[in-house]
Amino acid sequence: RKNRMAALGEQNRTDYVDPEQVKQEILEARRLFTRMRWPVIDVSRRSIEETAAEITNLYNNWKESRAATAAGSESAT
């Protein structure tokens, strides 16, 4: 975040770069992802293309799972 602020030419210190604020944001995000049952992708060592491929795979798997669940519930009726 400090690098991003510097690249934008921002010199003022804000909560955006405060380590405690960042920790709180991460905790809140993890709680939300857990509650919503959303997958988490570590993108720290991935290219944008690798990240996009992973998201596409997760989406396709989710879609197939929903279709299988729907097919299963239709055959039960």
N, CA, C and O atoms as a CHARMM CRD file, in Angstrom:
* protein
*
  308
    1    1 ARG  N      0.81700  -1.19100   0.00000 PROA 1      0.00000
    2    1 ARG  CA     0.00000   0.00000   0.00000 PROA 1      0.00000
    3    1 ARG  C      0.86300   1.25700   0.00000 PROA 1      0.00000
    4    1 ARG  O      0.51100   2.26000  -0.62100 PROA 1      0.00000
    5    2 LYS  N      1.98600   1.19700   0.69500 PROA 2      0.00000
    6    2 LYS  CA     2.87200   2.35100   0.70300 PROA 2      0.00000
    7    2 LYS  C      3.39200   2.63400  -0.69700 PROA 2      0.00000
    8    2 LYS  O      3.46700   3.79000  -1.11300 PROA 2      0.00000
    9    3 ASN  N      3.75200   1.58200  -1.42600 PROA 3      0.00000
   10    3 ASN  CA     4.22600   1.75500  -2.80200 PROA 3      0.00000
   11    3 ASN  C      3.14000   2.34300  -3.68500 PROA 3      0.00000
   12    3 ASN  O      3.41600   3.20500  -4.51900 PROA 3      0.00000
   13    4 ARG  N      1.92000   1.88900  -3.51100 PROA 4      0.00000
   14    4 ARG  CA     0.80700   2.40000  -4.30900 PROA 4      0.00000
   15    4 ARG  C      0.59500   3.88400  -4.01900 PROA 4      0.00000
   16    4 ARG  O      0.39300   4.68000  -4.93700 PROA 4      0.00000
   17    5 MET  N      0.64300   4.25000  -2.74300 PROA 5      0.00000
   18    5 MET  CA     0.47400   5.65200  -2.36900 PROA 5      0.00000
   19    5 MET  C      1.58700   6.50200  -2.97800 PROA 5      0.00000
   20    5 MET  O      1.33200   7.59000  -3.49300 PROA 5      0.00000
   21    6 ALA  N      2.82300   6.00000  -2.91600 PROA 6      0.00000
   22    6 ALA  CA     3.95100   6.73800  -3.48200 PROA 6      0.00000
   23    6 ALA  C      3.78700   6.89500  -4.99200 PROA 6      0.00000
   24    6 ALA  O      4.06600   7.96000  -5.54300 PROA 6      0.00000
   25    7 ALA  N      3.33300   5.83100  -5.66000 PROA 7      0.00000
   26    7 ALA  CA     3.14400   5.88900  -7.11100 PROA 7      0.00000
   27    7 ALA  C      2.07100   6.91200  -7.49400 PROA 7      0.00000
   28    7 ALA  O      2.11900   7.50900  -8.56900 PROA 7      0.00000
   29    8 LEU  N      1.10600   7.10000  -6.59400 PROA 8      0.00000
   30    8 LEU  CA     0.05300   8.09000  -6.84800 PROA 8      0.00000
   31    8 LEU  C      0.47000   9.49600  -6.43900 PROA 8      0.00000
   32    8 LEU  O     -0.26800  10.45800  -6.64800 PROA 8      0.00000
   33    9 GLY  N      1.66800   9.60600  -5.85200 PROA 9      0.00000
   34    9 GLY  CA     2.15800  10.91000  -5.43800 PROA 9      0.00000
   35    9 GLY  C      1.55500  11.40000  -4.14300 PROA 9      0.00000
   36    9 GLY  O      1.64500  12.58400  -3.81700 PROA 9      0.00000
   37   10 GLU  N      0.94300  10.49800  -3.40400 PROA 10     0.00000
   38   10 GLU  CA     0.29900  10.85900  -2.14100 PROA 10     0.00000
   39   10 GLU  C      1.33300  10.84900  -1.02300 PROA 10     0.00000
   40   10 GLU  O      1.97100   9.82700  -0.77100 PROA 10     0.00000
   41   11 GLN  N      1.49700  11.97600  -0.35900 PROA 11     0.00000
   42   11 GLN  CA     2.48900  12.10400   0.70300 PROA 11     0.00000
   43   11 GLN  C      1.87400  12.01200   2.10000 PROA 11     0.00000
   44   11 GLN  O      2.58000  11.71100   3.06200 PROA 11     0.00000
   45   12 ASN  N      0.58500  12.26400   2.22400 PROA 12     0.00000
   46   12 ASN  CA    -0.06700  12.25100   3.53700 PROA 12     0.00000
   47   12 ASN  C     -0.21900  10.83400   4.05500 PROA 12     0.00000
   48   12 ASN  O     -0.56600   9.92300   3.30300 PROA 12     0.00000
   49   13 ARG  N      0.03900  10.65100   5.32900 PROA 13     0.00000
   50   13 ARG  CA    -0.13400   9.34100   5.96600 PROA 13     0.00000
   51   13 ARG  C     -1.61800   9.17000   6.30500 PROA 13     0.00000
   52   13 ARG  O     -2.23000  10.04500   6.91800 PROA 13     0.00000
   53   14 THR  N     -2.17400   8.05100   5.90400 PROA 14     0.00000
   54   14 THR  CA    -3.59100   7.78600   6.15000 PROA 14     0.00000
   55   14 THR  C     -3.74700   6.40300   6.77100 PROA 14     0.00000
   56   14 THR  O     -2.78600   5.63900   6.86100 PROA 14     0.00000
   57   15 ASP  N     -4.97200   6.08900   7.20100 PROA 15     0.00000
   58   15 ASP  CA    -5.26400   4.75300   7.72900 PROA 15     0.00000
   59   15 ASP  C     -5.03100   3.66600   6.68500 PROA 15     0.00000
   60   15 ASP  O     -4.84200   2.49700   7.02000 PROA 15     0.00000
   61   16 TYR  N     -5.04900   4.06600   5.42900 PROA 16     0.00000
   62   16 TYR  CA    -4.87700   3.10800   4.33000 PROA 16     0.00000
   63   16 TYR  C     -3.57800   2.32500   4.46000 PROA 16     0.00000
   64   16 TYR  O     -3.52200   1.16400   4.05600 PROA 16     0.00000
   65   17 VAL  N     -2.54600   2.92500   5.00900 PROA 17     0.00000
   66   17 VAL  CA    -1.25000   2.25200   5.14400 PROA 17     0.00000
   67   17 VAL  C     -0.95100   1.85100   6.59300 PROA 17     0.00000
   68   17 VAL  O      0.11400   1.29800   6.86900 PROA 17     0.00000
   69   18 ASP  N     -1.86600   2.11800   7.51000 PROA 18     0.00000
   70   18 ASP  CA    -1.65600   1.77400   8.91300 PROA 18     0.00000
   71   18 ASP  C     -1.72300   0.25200   9.07500 PROA 18     0.00000
   72   18 ASP  O     -2.73400  -0.35200   8.71600 PROA 18     0.00000
   73   19 PRO  N     -0.67100  -0.38000   9.60900 PROA 19     0.00000
   74   19 PRO  CA    -0.64800  -1.84800   9.73200 PROA 19     0.00000
   75   19 PRO  C     -1.82100  -2.41800  10.53000 PROA 19     0.00000
   76   19 PRO  O     -2.35400  -3.46900  10.17400 PROA 19     0.00000
   77   20 GLU  N     -2.22200  -1.74600  11.59100 PROA 20     0.00000
   78   20 GLU  CA    -3.35500  -2.23500  12.39000 PROA 20     0.00000
   79   20 GLU  C     -4.66100  -2.16000  11.60400 PROA 20     0.00000
   80   20 GLU  O     -5.50000  -3.05700  11.69000 PROA 20     0.00000
   81   21 GLN  N     -4.82200  -1.09500  10.84600 PROA 21     0.00000
   82   21 GLN  CA    -6.01400  -0.95200  10.00300 PROA 21     0.00000
   83   21 GLN  C     -6.05500  -2.05600   8.95400 PROA 21     0.00000
   84   21 GLN  O     -7.10700  -2.64000   8.69900 PROA 21     0.00000
   85   22 VAL  N     -4.91000  -2.33600   8.35000 PROA 22     0.00000
   86   22 VAL  CA    -4.83200  -3.39000   7.33600 PROA 22     0.00000
   87   22 VAL  C     -5.18300  -4.73700   7.95400 PROA 22     0.00000
   88   22 VAL  O     -5.92400  -5.51200   7.35000 PROA 22     0.00000
   89   23 LYS  N     -4.66700  -5.03100   9.14300 PROA 23     0.00000
   90   23 LYS  CA    -4.99000  -6.29300   9.83900 PROA 23     0.00000
   91   23 LYS  C     -6.48400  -6.41800  10.07400 PROA 23     0.00000
   92   23 LYS  O     -7.06200  -7.48500   9.86500 PROA 23     0.00000
   93   24 GLN  N     -7.11800  -5.32500  10.51200 PROA 24     0.00000
   94   24 GLN  CA    -8.55900  -5.35000  10.75300 PROA 24     0.00000
   95   24 GLN  C     -9.34000  -5.59400   9.46300 PROA 24     0.00000
   96   24 GLN  O    -10.32100  -6.33800   9.45700 PROA 24     0.00000
   97   25 GLU  N     -8.90900  -4.97200   8.38600 PROA 25     0.00000
   98   25 GLU  CA    -9.58300  -5.17300   7.09500 PROA 25     0.00000
   99   25 GLU  C     -9.46400  -6.62500   6.65000 PROA 25     0.00000
  100   25 GLU  O    -10.42100  -7.19400   6.12500 PROA 25     0.00000
  101   26 ILE  N     -8.30600  -7.22100   6.85600 PROA 26     0.00000
  102   26 ILE  CA    -8.09600  -8.62100   6.47400 PROA 26     0.00000
  103   26 ILE  C     -8.98100  -9.53000   7.31500 PROA 26     0.00000
  104   26 ILE  O     -9.59900 -10.45200   6.78400 PROA 26     0.00000
  105   27 LEU  N     -9.05200  -9.28200   8.63000 PROA 27     0.00000
  106   27 LEU  CA    -9.91500 -10.08600   9.50000 PROA 27     0.00000
  107   27 LEU  C    -11.38400  -9.98400   9.08900 PROA 27     0.00000
  108   27 LEU  O    -12.09300 -10.98800   9.03700 PROA 27     0.00000
  109   28 GLU  N    -11.82900  -8.77100   8.80200 PROA 28     0.00000
  110   28 GLU  CA   -13.21600  -8.58100   8.37200 PROA 28     0.00000
  111   28 GLU  C    -13.48200  -9.31200   7.06300 PROA 28     0.00000
  112   28 GLU  O    -14.53000  -9.93800   6.90300 PROA 28     0.00000
  113   29 ALA  N    -12.54500  -9.23800   6.12900 PROA 29     0.00000
  114   29 ALA  CA   -12.71600  -9.92400   4.84700 PROA 29     0.00000
  115   29 ALA  C    -12.77700 -11.43200   5.05000 PROA 29     0.00000
  116   29 ALA  O    -13.62600 -12.09900   4.45900 PROA 29     0.00000
  117   30 ARG  N    -11.88800 -11.97700   5.87700 PROA 30     0.00000
  118   30 ARG  CA   -11.89900 -13.42300   6.13300 PROA 30     0.00000
  119   30 ARG  C    -13.20500 -13.87200   6.75700 PROA 30     0.00000
  120   30 ARG  O    -13.74000 -14.92200   6.39900 PROA 30     0.00000
  121   31 ARG  N    -13.72100 -13.08400   7.68900 PROA 31     0.00000
  122   31 ARG  CA   -15.02100 -13.41700   8.30700 PROA 31     0.00000
  123   31 ARG  C    -16.13500 -13.42000   7.27100 PROA 31     0.00000
  124   31 ARG  O    -16.97000 -14.32400   7.25100 PROA 31     0.00000
  125   32 LEU  N    -16.14600 -12.41500   6.41900 PROA 32     0.00000
  126   32 LEU  CA   -17.16700 -12.32400   5.37000 PROA 32     0.00000
  127   32 LEU  C    -17.06000 -13.50700   4.41900 PROA 32     0.00000
  128   32 LEU  O    -18.07000 -14.13100   4.09400 PROA 32     0.00000
  129   33 PHE  N    -15.84900 -13.82400   3.97000 PROA 33     0.00000
  130   33 PHE  CA   -15.66400 -14.93400   3.04000 PROA 33     0.00000
  131   33 PHE  C    -16.10200 -16.24400   3.66300 PROA 33     0.00000
  132   33 PHE  O    -16.70900 -17.08100   2.99500 PROA 33     0.00000
  133   34 THR  N    -15.79600 -16.42900   4.94700 PROA 34     0.00000
  134   34 THR  CA   -16.20500 -17.64800   5.64300 PROA 34     0.00000
  135   34 THR  C    -17.72500 -17.71800   5.74200 PROA 34     0.00000
  136   34 THR  O    -18.32800 -18.75000   5.44800 PROA 34     0.00000
  137   35 ARG  N    -18.33800 -16.60900   6.15900 PROA 35     0.00000
  138   35 ARG  CA   -19.79600 -16.57100   6.31400 PROA 35     0.00000
  139   35 ARG  C    -20.50700 -16.83900   4.98600 PROA 35     0.00000
  140   35 ARG  O    -21.52000 -17.53700   4.95200 PROA 35     0.00000
  141   36 MET  N    -19.97900 -16.28800   3.90400 PROA 36     0.00000
  142   36 MET  CA   -20.60300 -16.44400   2.59100 PROA 36     0.00000
  143   36 MET  C    -20.15100 -17.71400   1.86800 PROA 36     0.00000
  144   36 MET  O    -20.64500 -18.03800   0.78800 PROA 36     0.00000
  145   37 ARG  N    -19.20200 -18.42500   2.48400 PROA 37     0.00000
  146   37 ARG  CA   -18.63300 -19.63800   1.89200 PROA 37     0.00000
  147   37 ARG  C    -17.98100 -19.36700   0.53200 PROA 37     0.00000
  148   37 ARG  O    -18.10800 -20.15200  -0.40900 PROA 37     0.00000
  149   38 TRP  N    -17.29000 -18.24800   0.46200 PROA 38     0.00000
  150   38 TRP  CA   -16.57500 -17.87400  -0.75500 PROA 38     0.00000
  151   38 TRP  C    -15.15600 -18.42700  -0.69500 PROA 38     0.00000
  152   38 TRP  O    -14.52800 -18.39500   0.36300 PROA 38     0.00000
  153   39 PRO  N    -14.64800 -18.92700  -1.79900 PROA 39     0.00000
  154   39 PRO  CA   -13.25100 -19.37900  -1.81100 PROA 39     0.00000
  155   39 PRO  C    -12.30000 -18.19500  -1.74700 PROA 39     0.00000
  156   39 PRO  O    -12.64300 -17.08100  -2.14300 PROA 39     0.00000
  157   40 VAL  N    -11.12100 -18.44800  -1.25000 PROA 40     0.00000
  158   40 VAL  CA   -10.08400 -17.41800  -1.17300 PROA 40     0.00000
  159   40 VAL  C     -8.93000 -17.86000  -2.05800 PROA 40     0.00000
  160   40 VAL  O     -8.48200 -19.00400  -1.98600 PROA 40     0.00000
  161   41 ILE  N     -8.46200 -16.96700  -2.87400 PROA 41     0.00000
  162   41 ILE  CA    -7.36300 -17.25700  -3.79000 PROA 41     0.00000
  163   41 ILE  C     -6.16000 -16.40900  -3.37900 PROA 41     0.00000
  164   41 ILE  O     -6.25400 -15.18400  -3.30100 PROA 41     0.00000
  165   42 ASP  N     -5.05200 -17.05400  -3.12400 PROA 42     0.00000
  166   42 ASP  CA    -3.81600 -16.32800  -2.83200 PROA 42     0.00000
  167   42 ASP  C     -3.20700 -15.88800  -4.15500 PROA 42     0.00000
  168   42 ASP  O     -2.74300 -16.71600  -4.93900 PROA 42     0.00000
  169   43 VAL  N     -3.21000 -14.60600  -4.39500 PROA 43     0.00000
  170   43 VAL  CA    -2.72300 -14.07300  -5.66700 PROA 43     0.00000
  171   43 VAL  C     -1.32400 -13.47600  -5.55100 PROA 43     0.00000
  172   43 VAL  O     -0.82400 -12.87300  -6.50100 PROA 43     0.00000
  173   44 SER  N     -0.69300 -13.64200  -4.39500 PROA 44     0.00000
  174   44 SER  CA     0.58000 -12.95700  -4.15400 PROA 44     0.00000
  175   44 SER  C      1.68700 -13.38200  -5.10700 PROA 44     0.00000
  176   44 SER  O      2.57800 -12.58000  -5.38600 PROA 44     0.00000
  177   45 ARG  N      1.66900 -14.58800  -5.60900 PROA 45     0.00000
  178   45 ARG  CA     2.72200 -15.03200  -6.52300 PROA 45     0.00000
  179   45 ARG  C      2.14900 -15.50000  -7.86000 PROA 45     0.00000
  180   45 ARG  O      2.74700 -16.33200  -8.54200 PROA 45     0.00000
  181   46 ARG  N      0.99900 -14.96400  -8.22300 PROA 46     0.00000
  182   46 ARG  CA     0.35000 -15.35300  -9.47200 PROA 46     0.00000
  183   46 ARG  C      0.23800 -14.17800 -10.41800 PROA 46     0.00000
  184   46 ARG  O      0.09600 -13.02800 -10.00100 PROA 46     0.00000
  185   47 SER  N      0.30300 -14.48700 -11.68600 PROA 47     0.00000
  186   47 SER  CA     0.05500 -13.45300 -12.69300 PROA 47     0.00000
  187   47 SER  C     -1.45500 -13.23700 -12.78100 PROA 47     0.00000
  188   47 SER  O     -2.23900 -14.03700 -12.27000 PROA 47     0.00000
  189   48 ILE  N     -1.84100 -12.17000 -13.42200 PROA 48     0.00000
  190   48 ILE  CA    -3.26800 -11.88900 -13.61100 PROA 48     0.00000
  191   48 ILE  C     -3.92600 -12.99900 -14.42500 PROA 48     0.00000
  192   48 ILE  O     -5.08700 -13.33700 -14.19600 PROA 48     0.00000
  193   49 GLU  N     -3.18300 -13.56400 -15.37200 PROA 49     0.00000
  194   49 GLU  CA    -3.73300 -14.64100 -16.20200 PROA 49     0.00000
  195   49 GLU  C     -3.96300 -15.91000 -15.37500 PROA 49     0.00000
  196   49 GLU  O     -4.97700 -16.58800 -15.53700 PROA 49     0.00000
  197   50 GLU  N     -3.00900 -16.22400 -14.48500 PROA 50     0.00000
  198   50 GLU  CA    -3.17100 -17.39700 -13.62100 PROA 50     0.00000
  199   50 GLU  C     -4.34200 -17.20600 -12.65900 PROA 50     0.00000
  200   50 GLU  O     -5.09800 -18.14000 -12.39400 PROA 50     0.00000
  201   51 THR  N     -4.48000 -16.00000 -12.14500 PROA 51     0.00000
  202   51 THR  CA    -5.59400 -15.70400 -11.24400 PROA 51     0.00000
  203   51 THR  C     -6.92500 -15.82400 -11.97800 PROA 51     0.00000
  204   51 THR  O     -7.87800 -16.40100 -11.45500 PROA 51     0.00000
  205   52 ALA  N     -6.98400 -15.28000 -13.18500 PROA 52     0.00000
  206   52 ALA  CA    -8.21400 -15.36300 -13.98800 PROA 52     0.00000
  207   52 ALA  C     -8.56200 -16.81400 -14.29600 PROA 52     0.00000
  208   52 ALA  O     -9.73300 -17.19100 -14.25100 PROA 52     0.00000
  209   53 ALA  N     -7.56600 -17.62800 -14.60500 PROA 53     0.00000
  210   53 ALA  CA    -7.80800 -19.04800 -14.88600 PROA 53     0.00000
  211   53 ALA  C     -8.34400 -19.74900 -13.64900 PROA 53     0.00000
  212   53 ALA  O     -9.24700 -20.57800 -13.75600 PROA 53     0.00000
  213   54 GLU  N     -7.80900 -19.43400 -12.48900 PROA 54     0.00000
  214   54 GLU  CA    -8.28800 -20.04800 -11.24200 PROA 54     0.00000
  215   54 GLU  C     -9.72800 -19.64300 -10.95200 PROA 54     0.00000
  216   54 GLU  O    -10.54200 -20.47600 -10.55400 PROA 54     0.00000
  217   55 ILE  N    -10.04400 -18.37300 -11.15000 PROA 55     0.00000
  218   55 ILE  CA   -11.41300 -17.90400 -10.94600 PROA 55     0.00000
  219   55 ILE  C    -12.35800 -18.60000 -11.91700 PROA 55     0.00000
  220   55 ILE  O    -13.45100 -19.01600 -11.53100 PROA 55     0.00000
  221   56 THR  N    -11.94900 -18.72800 -13.15800 PROA 56     0.00000
  222   56 THR  CA   -12.76900 -19.41600 -14.16000 PROA 56     0.00000
  223   56 THR  C    -12.99800 -20.86800 -13.76900 PROA 56     0.00000
  224   56 THR  O    -14.11600 -21.37100 -13.88700 PROA 56     0.00000
  225   57 ASN  N    -11.95800 -21.54800 -13.30500 PROA 57     0.00000
  226   57 ASN  CA   -12.09700 -22.94100 -12.85400 PROA 57     0.00000
  227   57 ASN  C    -13.04700 -23.05000 -11.67800 PROA 57     0.00000
  228   57 ASN  O    -13.91100 -23.92600 -11.65900 PROA 57     0.00000
  229   58 LEU  N    -12.89700 -22.17000 -10.69600 PROA 58     0.00000
  230   58 LEU  CA   -13.78900 -22.19100  -9.53600 PROA 58     0.00000
  231   58 LEU  C    -15.23500 -21.95700  -9.95900 PROA 58     0.00000
  232   58 LEU  O    -16.14500 -22.62800  -9.47300 PROA 58     0.00000
  233   59 TYR  N    -15.44200 -21.01200 -10.85800 PROA 59     0.00000
  234   59 TYR  CA   -16.79200 -20.72200 -11.33600 PROA 59     0.00000
  235   59 TYR  C    -17.38300 -21.91800 -12.07700 PROA 59     0.00000
  236   59 TYR  O    -18.53100 -22.29200 -11.83900 PROA 59     0.00000
  237   60 ASN  N    -16.60600 -22.51500 -12.96900 PROA 60     0.00000
  238   60 ASN  CA   -17.10400 -23.66400 -13.72500 PROA 60     0.00000
  239   60 ASN  C    -17.42600 -24.83800 -12.80200 PROA 60     0.00000
  240   60 ASN  O    -18.43100 -25.52300 -12.99500 PROA 60     0.00000
  241   61 ASN  N    -16.58000 -25.07100 -11.80500 PROA 61     0.00000
  242   61 ASN  CA   -16.85400 -26.13900 -10.83200 PROA 61     0.00000
  243   61 ASN  C    -18.12200 -25.85000 -10.04400 PROA 61     0.00000
  244   61 ASN  O    -18.92800 -26.74800  -9.80000 PROA 61     0.00000
  245   62 TRP  N    -18.29800 -24.58900  -9.64300 PROA 62     0.00000
  246   62 TRP  CA   -19.49800 -24.19600  -8.90700 PROA 62     0.00000
  247   62 TRP  C    -20.74300 -24.39900  -9.77300 PROA 62     0.00000
  248   62 TRP  O    -21.76300 -24.90000  -9.29900 PROA 62     0.00000
  249   63 LYS  N    -20.64900 -24.00100 -11.05200 PROA 63     0.00000
  250   63 LYS  CA   -21.77100 -24.13200 -11.97400 PROA 63     0.00000
  251   63 LYS  C    -22.13700 -25.60900 -12.18700 PROA 63     0.00000
  252   63 LYS  O    -23.31400 -25.96700 -12.19400 PROA 63     0.00000
  253   64 GLU  N    -21.12200 -26.45400 -12.36000 PROA 64     0.00000
  254   64 GLU  CA   -21.36100 -27.89000 -12.52900 PROA 64     0.00000
  255   64 GLU  C    -21.99000 -28.48700 -11.27700 PROA 64     0.00000
  256   64 GLU  O    -22.88200 -29.33000 -11.36900 PROA 64     0.00000
  257   65 SER  N    -21.53300 -28.05900 -10.12600 PROA 65     0.00000
  258   65 SER  CA   -22.07900 -28.53700  -8.86300 PROA 65     0.00000
  259   65 SER  C    -23.55200 -28.15200  -8.72100 PROA 65     0.00000
  260   65 SER  O    -24.37300 -28.96100  -8.28800 PROA 65     0.00000
  261   66 ARG  N    -23.87800 -26.91300  -9.08700 PROA 66     0.00000
  262   66 ARG  CA   -25.27700 -26.46900  -9.03500 PROA 66     0.00000
  263   66 ARG  C    -26.14400 -27.26400  -9.99400 PROA 66     0.00000
  264   66 ARG  O    -27.26700 -27.63600  -9.65400 PROA 66     0.00000
  265   67 ALA  N    -25.62900 -27.52800 -11.19800 PROA 67     0.00000
  266   67 ALA  CA   -26.38700 -28.28100 -12.19400 PROA 67     0.00000
  267   67 ALA  C    -26.62100 -29.70800 -11.70200 PROA 67     0.00000
  268   67 ALA  O    -27.71200 -30.25400 -11.86800 PROA 67     0.00000
  269   68 ALA  N    -25.60000 -30.31200 -11.09600 PROA 68     0.00000
  270   68 ALA  CA   -25.73900 -31.67500 -10.58100 PROA 68     0.00000
  271   68 ALA  C    -26.74400 -31.72100  -9.43400 PROA 68     0.00000
  272   68 ALA  O    -27.53300 -32.66100  -9.33300 PROA 68     0.00000
  273   69 THR  N    -26.71300 -30.71300  -8.57400 PROA 69     0.00000
  274   69 THR  CA   -27.65900 -30.65100  -7.46200 PROA 69     0.00000
  275   69 THR  C    -29.07900 -30.48500  -7.98100 PROA 69     0.00000
  276   69 THR  O    -30.00700 -31.12800  -7.48900 PROA 69     0.00000
  277   70 ALA  N    -29.24500 -29.62300  -8.97200 PROA 70     0.00000
  278   70 ALA  CA   -30.57000 -29.40400  -9.55500 PROA 70     0.00000
  279   70 ALA  C    -31.07700 -30.66900 -10.23700 PROA 70     0.00000
  280   70 ALA  O    -32.25400 -31.01100 -10.11500 PROA 70     0.00000
  281   71 ALA  N    -30.20100 -31.36200 -10.94900 PROA 71     0.00000
  282   71 ALA  CA   -30.58800 -32.61000 -11.62000 PROA 71     0.00000
  283   71 ALA  C    -30.97500 -33.66500 -10.59300 PROA 71     0.00000
  284   71 ALA  O    -31.92500 -34.41900 -10.80400 PROA 71     0.00000
  285   72 GLY  N    -30.25500 -33.72100  -9.49900 PROA 72     0.00000
  286   72 GLY  CA   -30.55200 -34.67700  -8.43800 PROA 72     0.00000
  287   72 GLY  C    -31.88200 -34.40800  -7.77700 PROA 72     0.00000
  288   72 GLY  O    -32.60900 -35.34500  -7.44700 PROA 72     0.00000
  289   73 SER  N    -32.21500 -33.14400  -7.57800 PROA 73     0.00000
  290   73 SER  CA   -33.48200 -32.81700  -6.94300 PROA 73     0.00000
  291   73 SER  C    -34.64800 -33.03400  -7.90200 PROA 73     0.00000
  292   73 SER  O    -35.75600 -33.33200  -7.45600 PROA 73     0.00000
  293   74 GLU  N    -34.42700 -32.89200  -9.19500 PROA 74     0.00000
  294   74 GLU  CA   -35.48500 -33.14200 -10.16900 PROA 74     0.00000
  295   74 GLU  C    -35.80500 -34.63800 -10.26400 PROA 74     0.00000
  296   74 GLU  O    -36.96400 -35.02500 -10.41500 PROA 74     0.00000
  297   75 SER  N    -34.74900 -35.48100 -10.17200 PROA 75     0.00000
  298   75 SER  CA   -35.00100 -36.91100 -10.27500 PROA 75     0.00000
  299   75 SER  C    -35.64800 -37.46600  -9.00800 PROA 75     0.00000
  300   75 SER  O    -36.23200 -38.54900  -9.03600 PROA 75     0.00000
  301   76 ALA  N    -35.54900 -36.74000  -7.90600 PROA 76     0.00000
  302   76 ALA  CA   -36.14500 -37.19300  -6.64900 PROA 76     0.00000
  303   76 ALA  C    -37.63300 -36.91500  -6.60300 PROA 76     0.00000
  304   76 ALA  O    -38.34900 -37.47300  -5.77100 PROA 76     0.00000
  305   77 THR  N    -38.10800 -36.04700  -7.50200 PROA 77     0.00000
  306   77 THR  CA   -39.54100 -35.71700  -7.47900 PROA 77     0.00000
  307   77 THR  C    -40.32700 -36.55200  -8.44200 PROA 77     0.00000
  308   77 THR  O    -41.54400 -36.39600  -8.54300 PROA 77     0.00000
